């Protein structure tokens, strides 16, 4: 009963669903969101460069302070 035939909330196709959205629609939405995130990141870096600040590309690393 867990893979019951229901309609996808996005495309309205009757498919076995885990949630309310079918797998192809979930992938499409995920790709769209990641593309938007990349665009926002690029715009933010461009604005920082306009103000003379060089953005750090290293993720997850904290800057070391002199007092440590």
HTML snippet that shows the backbone in 3Dmol.js (N, CA, C, O; Angstrom):
<script src="https://3Dmol.org/build/3Dmol-min.js"></script>
<div id="view" style="width:600px;height:400px;position:relative"></div>
<script>
const pdb = `
ATOM      1  N   UNK A   1       0.817  -1.201   0.000  1.00  0.00           N
ATOM      2  CA  UNK A   1       0.000   0.000   0.000  1.00  0.00           C
ATOM      3  C   UNK A   1       0.863   1.269   0.000  1.00  0.00           C
ATOM      4  O   UNK A   1       0.358   2.369  -0.225  1.00  0.00           O
ATOM      5  N   UNK A   2       2.187   1.106   0.258  1.00  0.00           N
ATOM      6  CA  UNK A   2       3.041   2.283   0.297  1.00  0.00           C
ATOM      7  C   UNK A   2       3.276   2.886  -1.086  1.00  0.00           C
ATOM      8  O   UNK A   2       3.489   4.094  -1.191  1.00  0.00           O
ATOM      9  N   UNK A   3       3.243   2.079  -2.153  1.00  0.00           N
ATOM     10  CA  UNK A   3       3.406   2.582  -3.509  1.00  0.00           C
ATOM     11  C   UNK A   3       2.067   2.646  -4.224  1.00  0.00           C
ATOM     12  O   UNK A   3       1.923   2.138  -5.337  1.00  0.00           O
ATOM     13  N   UNK A   4       1.118   3.251  -3.602  1.00  0.00           N
ATOM     14  CA  UNK A   4      -0.235   3.385  -4.125  1.00  0.00           C
ATOM     15  C   UNK A   4      -0.237   4.311  -5.349  1.00  0.00           C
ATOM     16  O   UNK A   4       0.524   5.278  -5.392  1.00  0.00           O
ATOM     17  N   UNK A   5      -1.085   4.022  -6.341  1.00  0.00           N
ATOM     18  CA  UNK A   5      -1.185   4.863  -7.533  1.00  0.00           C
ATOM     19  C   UNK A   5      -1.892   6.169  -7.178  1.00  0.00           C
ATOM     20  O   UNK A   5      -3.085   6.183  -6.877  1.00  0.00           O
ATOM     21  N   UNK A   6      -1.146   7.249  -7.216  1.00  0.00           N
ATOM     22  CA  UNK A   6      -1.699   8.579  -6.971  1.00  0.00           C
ATOM     23  C   UNK A   6      -1.221   9.493  -8.079  1.00  0.00           C
ATOM     24  O   UNK A   6      -0.320   9.136  -8.839  1.00  0.00           O
ATOM     25  N   UNK A   7      -1.820  10.672  -8.176  1.00  0.00           N
ATOM     26  CA  UNK A   7      -1.409  11.634  -9.190  1.00  0.00           C
ATOM     27  C   UNK A   7      -0.344  12.565  -8.627  1.00  0.00           C
ATOM     28  O   UNK A   7      -0.424  13.027  -7.488  1.00  0.00           O
ATOM     29  N   UNK A   8       0.653  12.822  -9.461  1.00  0.00           N
ATOM     30  CA  UNK A   8       1.718  13.761  -9.111  1.00  0.00           C
ATOM     31  C   UNK A   8       1.122  15.167  -9.020  1.00  0.00           C
ATOM     32  O   UNK A   8       0.283  15.540  -9.840  1.00  0.00           O
ATOM     33  N   UNK A   9       1.548  15.940  -8.034  1.00  0.00           N
ATOM     34  CA  UNK A   9       1.020  17.300  -7.864  1.00  0.00           C
ATOM     35  C   UNK A   9       1.543  18.259  -8.930  1.00  0.00           C
ATOM     36  O   UNK A   9       0.977  19.337  -9.114  1.00  0.00           O
ATOM     37  N   UNK A  10       2.619  17.885  -9.638  1.00  0.00           N
ATOM     38  CA  UNK A  10       3.200  18.753 -10.660  1.00  0.00           C
ATOM     39  C   UNK A  10       2.663  18.416 -12.050  1.00  0.00           C
ATOM     40  O   UNK A  10       2.117  19.278 -12.738  1.00  0.00           O
ATOM     41  N   UNK A  11       2.824  17.150 -12.459  1.00  0.00           N
ATOM     42  CA  UNK A  11       2.468  16.772 -13.831  1.00  0.00           C
ATOM     43  C   UNK A  11       1.133  16.032 -13.939  1.00  0.00           C
ATOM     44  O   UNK A  11       0.650  15.815 -15.050  1.00  0.00           O
ATOM     45  N   UNK A  12       0.536  15.647 -12.838  1.00  0.00           N
ATOM     46  CA  UNK A  12      -0.765  14.966 -12.764  1.00  0.00           C
ATOM     47  C   UNK A  12      -0.776  13.581 -13.402  1.00  0.00           C
ATOM     48  O   UNK A  12      -1.840  13.084 -13.771  1.00  0.00           O
ATOM     49  N   UNK A  13       0.397  12.947 -13.540  1.00  0.00           N
ATOM     50  CA  UNK A  13       0.450  11.575 -14.036  1.00  0.00           C
ATOM     51  C   UNK A  13       0.192  10.626 -12.877  1.00  0.00           C
ATOM     52  O   UNK A  13       0.670  10.848 -11.764  1.00  0.00           O
ATOM     53  N   UNK A  14      -0.564   9.570 -13.141  1.00  0.00           N
ATOM     54  CA  UNK A  14      -0.832   8.567 -12.115  1.00  0.00           C
ATOM     55  C   UNK A  14       0.355   7.612 -12.046  1.00  0.00           C
ATOM     56  O   UNK A  14       0.567   6.812 -12.957  1.00  0.00           O
ATOM     57  N   UNK A  15       1.119   7.698 -10.977  1.00  0.00           N
ATOM     58  CA  UNK A  15       2.292   6.850 -10.768  1.00  0.00           C
ATOM     59  C   UNK A  15       2.395   6.482  -9.297  1.00  0.00           C
ATOM     60  O   UNK A  15       1.787   7.135  -8.449  1.00  0.00           O
ATOM     61  N   UNK A  16       3.167   5.430  -8.986  1.00  0.00           N
ATOM     62  CA  UNK A  16       3.402   5.124  -7.567  1.00  0.00           C
ATOM     63  C   UNK A  16       4.265   6.230  -6.955  1.00  0.00           C
ATOM     64  O   UNK A  16       5.355   6.518  -7.450  1.00  0.00           O
ATOM     65  N   UNK A  17       3.785   6.835  -5.901  1.00  0.00           N
ATOM     66  CA  UNK A  17       4.489   7.966  -5.298  1.00  0.00           C
ATOM     67  C   UNK A  17       4.937   7.649  -3.884  1.00  0.00           C
ATOM     68  O   UNK A  17       4.247   6.938  -3.153  1.00  0.00           O
ATOM     69  N   UNK A  18       6.103   8.180  -3.493  1.00  0.00           N
ATOM     70  CA  UNK A  18       6.551   8.110  -2.111  1.00  0.00           C
ATOM     71  C   UNK A  18       6.014   9.318  -1.363  1.00  0.00           C
ATOM     72  O   UNK A  18       5.605   9.222  -0.206  1.00  0.00           O
ATOM     73  N   UNK A  19       6.023  10.455  -2.044  1.00  0.00           N
ATOM     74  CA  UNK A  19       5.486  11.692  -1.490  1.00  0.00           C
ATOM     75  C   UNK A  19       4.384  12.170  -2.410  1.00  0.00           C
ATOM     76  O   UNK A  19       3.603  11.359  -2.908  1.00  0.00           O
ATOM     77  N   UNK A  20       4.306  13.454  -2.644  1.00  0.00           N
ATOM     78  CA  UNK A  20       3.281  13.986  -3.521  1.00  0.00           C
ATOM     79  C   UNK A  20       3.767  14.282  -4.924  1.00  0.00           C
ATOM     80  O   UNK A  20       2.988  14.697  -5.782  1.00  0.00           O
ATOM     81  N   UNK A  21       5.088  14.064  -5.170  1.00  0.00           N
ATOM     82  CA  UNK A  21       5.680  14.411  -6.461  1.00  0.00           C
ATOM     83  C   UNK A  21       6.416  13.194  -7.010  1.00  0.00           C
ATOM     84  O   UNK A  21       7.100  12.492  -6.264  1.00  0.00           O
ATOM     85  N   UNK A  22       6.279  12.938  -8.321  1.00  0.00           N
ATOM     86  CA  UNK A  22       6.951  11.796  -8.944  1.00  0.00           C
ATOM     87  C   UNK A  22       8.455  12.065  -9.085  1.00  0.00           C
ATOM     88  O   UNK A  22       8.898  13.211  -9.004  1.00  0.00           O
ATOM     89  N   UNK A  23       9.228  11.002  -9.297  1.00  0.00           N
ATOM     90  CA  UNK A  23      10.688  11.106  -9.387  1.00  0.00           C
ATOM     91  C   UNK A  23      11.162  12.053 -10.498  1.00  0.00           C
ATOM     92  O   UNK A  23      12.028  12.887 -10.233  1.00  0.00           O
ATOM     93  N   UNK A  24      10.633  11.965 -11.741  1.00  0.00           N
ATOM     94  CA  UNK A  24      11.101  12.889 -12.782  1.00  0.00           C
ATOM     95  C   UNK A  24      10.856  14.364 -12.429  1.00  0.00           C
ATOM     96  O   UNK A  24      11.694  15.217 -12.720  1.00  0.00           O
ATOM     97  N   UNK A  25       9.730  14.657 -11.815  1.00  0.00           N
ATOM     98  CA  UNK A  25       9.440  16.040 -11.423  1.00  0.00           C
ATOM     99  C   UNK A  25      10.364  16.491 -10.297  1.00  0.00           C
ATOM    100  O   UNK A  25      10.805  17.640 -10.278  1.00  0.00           O
ATOM    101  N   UNK A  26      10.660  15.586  -9.354  1.00  0.00           N
ATOM    102  CA  UNK A  26      11.585  15.924  -8.272  1.00  0.00           C
ATOM    103  C   UNK A  26      12.956  16.265  -8.832  1.00  0.00           C
ATOM    104  O   UNK A  26      13.578  17.235  -8.398  1.00  0.00           O
ATOM    105  N   UNK A  27      13.438  15.475  -9.796  1.00  0.00           N
ATOM    106  CA  UNK A  27      14.743  15.736 -10.406  1.00  0.00           C
ATOM    107  C   UNK A  27      14.751  17.074 -11.143  1.00  0.00           C
ATOM    108  O   UNK A  27      15.715  17.834 -11.045  1.00  0.00           O
ATOM    109  N   UNK A  28      13.681  17.361 -11.877  1.00  0.00           N
ATOM    110  CA  UNK A  28      13.591  18.617 -12.621  1.00  0.00           C
ATOM    111  C   UNK A  28      13.629  19.812 -11.671  1.00  0.00           C
ATOM    112  O   UNK A  28      14.327  20.794 -11.925  1.00  0.00           O
ATOM    113  N   UNK A  29      12.882  19.724 -10.587  1.00  0.00           N
ATOM    114  CA  UNK A  29      12.838  20.804  -9.598  1.00  0.00           C
ATOM    115  C   UNK A  29      14.202  20.963  -8.935  1.00  0.00           C
ATOM    116  O   UNK A  29      14.660  22.085  -8.717  1.00  0.00           O
ATOM    117  N   UNK A  30      14.852  19.852  -8.614  1.00  0.00           N
ATOM    118  CA  UNK A  30      16.172  19.891  -7.985  1.00  0.00           C
ATOM    119  C   UNK A  30      17.193  20.563  -8.904  1.00  0.00           C
ATOM    120  O   UNK A  30      17.971  21.406  -8.456  1.00  0.00           O
ATOM    121  N   UNK A  31      17.194  20.190 -10.199  1.00  0.00           N
ATOM    122  CA  UNK A  31      18.123  20.804 -11.158  1.00  0.00           C
ATOM    123  C   UNK A  31      17.864  22.298 -11.284  1.00  0.00           C
ATOM    124  O   UNK A  31      18.804  23.092 -11.336  1.00  0.00           O
ATOM    125  N   UNK A  32      16.592  22.682 -11.333  1.00  0.00           N
ATOM    126  CA  UNK A  32      16.224  24.091 -11.440  1.00  0.00           C
ATOM    127  C   UNK A  32      16.705  24.872 -10.218  1.00  0.00           C
ATOM    128  O   UNK A  32      17.223  25.980 -10.349  1.00  0.00           O
ATOM    129  N   UNK A  33      16.535  24.295  -9.038  1.00  0.00           N
ATOM    130  CA  UNK A  33      16.951  24.962  -7.806  1.00  0.00           C
ATOM    131  C   UNK A  33      18.466  25.113  -7.750  1.00  0.00           C
ATOM    132  O   UNK A  33      18.965  26.160  -7.338  1.00  0.00           O
ATOM    133  N   UNK A  34      19.198  24.093  -8.153  1.00  0.00           N
ATOM    134  CA  UNK A  34      20.660  24.160  -8.115  1.00  0.00           C
ATOM    135  C   UNK A  34      21.177  25.181  -9.126  1.00  0.00           C
ATOM    136  O   UNK A  34      22.161  25.871  -8.860  1.00  0.00           O
ATOM    137  N   UNK A  35      20.529  25.282 -10.270  1.00  0.00           N
ATOM    138  CA  UNK A  35      20.914  26.290 -11.255  1.00  0.00           C
ATOM    139  C   UNK A  35      20.679  27.686 -10.719  1.00  0.00           C
ATOM    140  O   UNK A  35      21.505  28.576 -10.921  1.00  0.00           O
ATOM    141  N   UNK A  36      19.565  27.887 -10.038  1.00  0.00           N
ATOM    142  CA  UNK A  36      19.267  29.184  -9.426  1.00  0.00           C
ATOM    143  C   UNK A  36      20.273  29.522  -8.349  1.00  0.00           C
ATOM    144  O   UNK A  36      20.672  30.678  -8.208  1.00  0.00           O
ATOM    145  N   UNK A  37      20.688  28.521  -7.585  1.00  0.00           N
ATOM    146  CA  UNK A  37      21.666  28.735  -6.527  1.00  0.00           C
ATOM    147  C   UNK A  37      23.006  29.165  -7.129  1.00  0.00           C
ATOM    148  O   UNK A  37      23.670  30.050  -6.588  1.00  0.00           O
ATOM    149  N   UNK A  38      23.404  28.552  -8.233  1.00  0.00           N
ATOM    150  CA  UNK A  38      24.657  28.911  -8.886  1.00  0.00           C
ATOM    151  C   UNK A  38      24.590  30.344  -9.415  1.00  0.00           C
ATOM    152  O   UNK A  38      25.568  31.086  -9.316  1.00  0.00           O
ATOM    153  N   UNK A  39      23.449  30.737  -9.974  1.00  0.00           N
ATOM    154  CA  UNK A  39      23.286  32.102 -10.476  1.00  0.00           C
ATOM    155  C   UNK A  39      23.384  33.119  -9.350  1.00  0.00           C
ATOM    156  O   UNK A  39      24.024  34.159  -9.504  1.00  0.00           O
ATOM    157  N   UNK A  40      22.759  32.827  -8.229  1.00  0.00           N
ATOM    158  CA  UNK A  40      22.794  33.736  -7.082  1.00  0.00           C
ATOM    159  C   UNK A  40      24.217  33.858  -6.555  1.00  0.00           C
ATOM    160  O   UNK A  40      24.662  34.955  -6.219  1.00  0.00           O
ATOM    161  N   UNK A  41      24.937  32.736  -6.478  1.00  0.00           N
ATOM    162  CA  UNK A  41      26.319  32.757  -6.002  1.00  0.00           C
ATOM    163  C   UNK A  41      27.190  33.618  -6.925  1.00  0.00           C
ATOM    164  O   UNK A  41      28.008  34.406  -6.452  1.00  0.00           O
ATOM    165  N   UNK A  42      27.010  33.464  -8.239  1.00  0.00           N
ATOM    166  CA  UNK A  42      27.796  34.240  -9.196  1.00  0.00           C
ATOM    167  C   UNK A  42      27.496  35.733  -9.063  1.00  0.00           C
ATOM    168  O   UNK A  42      28.411  36.555  -9.116  1.00  0.00           O
ATOM    169  N   UNK A  43      26.226  36.087  -8.892  1.00  0.00           N
ATOM    170  CA  UNK A  43      25.857  37.492  -8.717  1.00  0.00           C
ATOM    171  C   UNK A  43      26.443  38.061  -7.437  1.00  0.00           C
ATOM    172  O   UNK A  43      26.912  39.199  -7.421  1.00  0.00           O
ATOM    173  N   UNK A  44      26.423  37.279  -6.363  1.00  0.00           N
ATOM    174  CA  UNK A  44      26.963  37.738  -5.082  1.00  0.00           C
ATOM    175  C   UNK A  44      28.465  37.971  -5.188  1.00  0.00           C
ATOM    176  O   UNK A  44      28.971  38.970  -4.677  1.00  0.00           O
ATOM    177  N   UNK A  45      29.182  37.064  -5.845  1.00  0.00           N
ATOM    178  CA  UNK A  45      30.623  37.232  -6.008  1.00  0.00           C
ATOM    179  C   UNK A  45      30.937  38.451  -6.865  1.00  0.00           C
ATOM    180  O   UNK A  45      31.905  39.164  -6.601  1.00  0.00           O
ATOM    181  N   UNK A  46      30.129  38.691  -7.884  1.00  0.00           N
ATOM    182  CA  UNK A  46      30.323  39.851  -8.750  1.00  0.00           C
ATOM    183  C   UNK A  46      30.159  41.147  -7.955  1.00  0.00           C
ATOM    184  O   UNK A  46      30.948  42.079  -8.109  1.00  0.00           O
ATOM    185  N   UNK A  47      29.133  41.201  -7.107  1.00  0.00           N
ATOM    186  CA  UNK A  47      28.900  42.387  -6.276  1.00  0.00           C
ATOM    187  C   UNK A  47      30.032  42.590  -5.275  1.00  0.00           C
ATOM    188  O   UNK A  47      30.454  43.722  -5.039  1.00  0.00           O
ATOM    189  N   UNK A  48      30.524  41.507  -4.690  1.00  0.00           N
ATOM    190  CA  UNK A  48      31.636  41.626  -3.751  1.00  0.00           C
ATOM    191  C   UNK A  48      32.879  42.168  -4.447  1.00  0.00           C
ATOM    192  O   UNK A  48      33.590  43.004  -3.890  1.00  0.00           O
ATOM    193  N   UNK A  49      33.139  41.697  -5.655  1.00  0.00           N
ATOM    194  CA  UNK A  49      34.305  42.174  -6.401  1.00  0.00           C
ATOM    195  C   UNK A  49      34.180  43.656  -6.733  1.00  0.00           C
ATOM    196  O   UNK A  49      35.184  44.369  -6.756  1.00  0.00           O
ATOM    197  N   UNK A  50      32.956  44.133  -6.990  1.00  0.00           N
ATOM    198  CA  UNK A  50      32.737  45.559  -7.255  1.00  0.00           C
ATOM    199  C   UNK A  50      33.173  46.409  -6.076  1.00  0.00           C
ATOM    200  O   UNK A  50      33.657  47.528  -6.249  1.00  0.00           O
ATOM    201  N   UNK A  51      32.997  45.863  -4.862  1.00  0.00           N
ATOM    202  CA  UNK A  51      33.322  46.599  -3.646  1.00  0.00           C
ATOM    203  C   UNK A  51      34.739  46.311  -3.160  1.00  0.00           C
ATOM    204  O   UNK A  51      35.117  46.732  -2.067  1.00  0.00           O
ATOM    205  N   UNK A  52      35.521  45.598  -3.963  1.00  0.00           N
ATOM    206  CA  UNK A  52      36.914  45.349  -3.627  1.00  0.00           C
ATOM    207  C   UNK A  52      37.154  44.204  -2.667  1.00  0.00           C
ATOM    208  O   UNK A  52      38.229  44.112  -2.075  1.00  0.00           O
ATOM    209  N   UNK A  53      36.185  43.338  -2.501  1.00  0.00           N
ATOM    210  CA  UNK A  53      36.333  42.196  -1.601  1.00  0.00           C
ATOM    211  C   UNK A  53      36.471  40.941  -2.456  1.00  0.00           C
ATOM    212  O   UNK A  53      35.645  40.675  -3.328  1.00  0.00           O
ATOM    213  N   UNK A  54      37.532  40.171  -2.192  1.00  0.00           N
ATOM    214  CA  UNK A  54      37.727  38.931  -2.928  1.00  0.00           C
ATOM    215  C   UNK A  54      37.044  37.804  -2.165  1.00  0.00           C
ATOM    216  O   UNK A  54      37.416  37.520  -1.027  1.00  0.00           O
ATOM    217  N   UNK A  55      36.054  37.157  -2.768  1.00  0.00           N
ATOM    218  CA  UNK A  55      35.339  36.079  -2.071  1.00  0.00           C
ATOM    219  C   UNK A  55      36.218  34.847  -1.900  1.00  0.00           C
ATOM    220  O   UNK A  55      37.017  34.515  -2.777  1.00  0.00           O
ATOM    221  N   UNK A  56      36.063  34.164  -0.751  1.00  0.00           N
ATOM    222  CA  UNK A  56      36.771  32.913  -0.486  1.00  0.00           C
ATOM    223  C   UNK A  56      36.071  31.789  -1.217  1.00  0.00           C
ATOM    224  O   UNK A  56      34.857  31.628  -1.089  1.00  0.00           O
ATOM    225  N   UNK A  57      36.802  31.023  -1.967  1.00  0.00           N
ATOM    226  CA  UNK A  57      36.214  29.897  -2.704  1.00  0.00           C
ATOM    227  C   UNK A  57      36.268  28.612  -1.897  1.00  0.00           C
ATOM    228  O   UNK A  57      35.603  27.638  -2.251  1.00  0.00           O
ATOM    229  N   UNK A  58      37.044  28.585  -0.824  1.00  0.00           N
ATOM    230  CA  UNK A  58      37.183  27.368  -0.025  1.00  0.00           C
ATOM    231  C   UNK A  58      35.987  27.226   0.893  1.00  0.00           C
ATOM    232  O   UNK A  58      35.752  28.070   1.758  1.00  0.00           O
ATOM    233  N   UNK A  59      35.233  26.154   0.702  1.00  0.00           N
ATOM    234  CA  UNK A  59      34.039  25.933   1.521  1.00  0.00           C
ATOM    235  C   UNK A  59      34.422  25.231   2.811  1.00  0.00           C
ATOM    236  O   UNK A  59      35.309  24.378   2.832  1.00  0.00           O
ATOM    237  N   UNK A  60      33.752  25.597   3.870  1.00  0.00           N
ATOM    238  CA  UNK A  60      33.884  24.886   5.119  1.00  0.00           C
ATOM    239  C   UNK A  60      35.102  25.225   5.949  1.00  0.00           C
ATOM    240  O   UNK A  60      35.198  24.773   7.090  1.00  0.00           O
ATOM    241  N   UNK A  61      36.034  25.997   5.429  1.00  0.00           N
ATOM    242  CA  UNK A  61      37.219  26.356   6.197  1.00  0.00           C
ATOM    243  C   UNK A  61      36.995  27.691   6.873  1.00  0.00           C
ATOM    244  O   UNK A  61      36.553  28.658   6.253  1.00  0.00           O
ATOM    245  N   UNK A  62      37.307  27.723   8.144  1.00  0.00           N
ATOM    246  CA  UNK A  62      37.193  28.967   8.887  1.00  0.00           C
ATOM    247  C   UNK A  62      38.539  29.676   8.841  1.00  0.00           C
ATOM    248  O   UNK A  62      39.591  29.036   8.855  1.00  0.00           O
ATOM    249  N   UNK A  63      38.496  30.979   8.787  1.00  0.00           N
ATOM    250  CA  UNK A  63      39.733  31.747   8.791  1.00  0.00           C
ATOM    251  C   UNK A  63      40.361  31.690  10.174  1.00  0.00           C
ATOM    252  O   UNK A  63      39.679  31.789  11.193  1.00  0.00           O
ATOM    253  N   UNK A  64      41.676  31.528  10.183  1.00  0.00           N
ATOM    254  CA  UNK A  64      42.383  31.497  11.458  1.00  0.00           C
ATOM    255  C   UNK A  64      42.621  32.923  11.919  1.00  0.00           C
ATOM    256  O   UNK A  64      42.974  33.796  11.126  1.00  0.00           O
ATOM    257  N   UNK A  65      42.425  33.146  13.199  1.00  0.00           N
ATOM    258  CA  UNK A  65      42.658  34.471  13.756  1.00  0.00           C
ATOM    259  C   UNK A  65      44.064  34.535  14.316  1.00  0.00           C
ATOM    260  O   UNK A  65      44.659  33.502  14.623  1.00  0.00           O
ATOM    261  N   UNK A  66      44.604  35.743  14.453  1.00  0.00           N
ATOM    262  CA  UNK A  66      45.968  35.916  14.931  1.00  0.00           C
ATOM    263  C   UNK A  66      46.108  35.543  16.395  1.00  0.00           C
ATOM    264  O   UNK A  66      47.191  35.131  16.811  1.00  0.00           O
ATOM    265  N   UNK A  67      45.071  35.669  17.182  1.00  0.00           N
ATOM    266  CA  UNK A  67      45.118  35.421  18.612  1.00  0.00           C
ATOM    267  C   UNK A  67      45.214  33.958  18.999  1.00  0.00           C
ATOM    268  O   UNK A  67      45.429  33.658  20.173  1.00  0.00           O
ATOM    269  N   UNK A  68      45.070  33.081  18.105  1.00  0.00           N
ATOM    270  CA  UNK A  68      45.077  31.644  18.436  1.00  0.00           C
ATOM    271  C   UNK A  68      46.443  31.101  18.477  1.00  0.00           C
ATOM    272  O   UNK A  68      46.627  29.913  18.740  1.00  0.00           O
TER     273      UNK A  68
END
`;
const viewer = $3Dmol.createViewer("view");
viewer.addModel(pdb, "pdb");
viewer.setStyle({}, {cartoon: {color: "spectrum"}});
viewer.zoomTo();
viewer.render();
</script>
